[in-house]
Amino acid sequence: MLTLARLTQVDPADLIGLMNDARVRRHMPLATSGFGAEDCAAWVADKEAMWTERGYGPWAFLVDGVFAGWGGLQPEGDDADLALVLRPAYWGHGRAIAERVLAEAFGPLGLDAVTVLLPPSRGTAAAVRRLGFRPDGTAEVAGLTFHRFRISSPARAGDQPTVSATAAAPDSTGGGIRR
């Protein structure tokens, strides 16, 4: 069972371990230094502020009560950008988690569209394309170029696929969408 929790509800040691995992960091080009307890406290405070400022932000993902990673929606300019950073043991849950986040985005949050930024290290964008995202140019963040993809709310764009709130089975393409 997937639970969305606030980042303040998980043990900082879980976040620190995830953010320092070399397998995860290779897909996080913006992570250029170690991530310790002080970094974690400031980072969580910044992420929580997004909820106050924008009405959305990232969650901690719990699978059967176990911390699987973090992600959700983060402001990227005027866009709500989907981030998904999972422990390697949970990479097969990426699709189900992303579908749940999109259901929140287009349901209760009422967003018009969501973007995802992929670093070139991700190679193929097949996983995000299967979710219904379409290429939308590139974006520069902190001097690095990312491939941008966008999906519009099914309620506002009849040609977009419907996002299911309940995914059948995790796919094997993995997570690690960004940051």
JOHU-V786339 format. One record per helix or strand of 3 or more residues. SS is the DSSP state (helix for helix, strand for strand). FROM is the first residue (numbers start at 1). TO is the last residue. If there is no record, write none. Layout:
ss=SS from=FROM to=TO
ss=SS from=FROM to=TO
This chain:
ss=strand from=2 to=5
ss=helix from=7 to=9
ss=helix from=12 to=19
ss=helix from=22 to=25
ss=helix from=37 to=54
ss=strand from=58 to=63
ss=strand from=66 to=76
ss=strand from=79 to=86
ss=helix from=88 to=106
ss=strand from=113 to=119
ss=helix from=120 to=122
ss=helix from=126 to=130
ss=strand from=134 to=141
ss=strand from=144 to=152
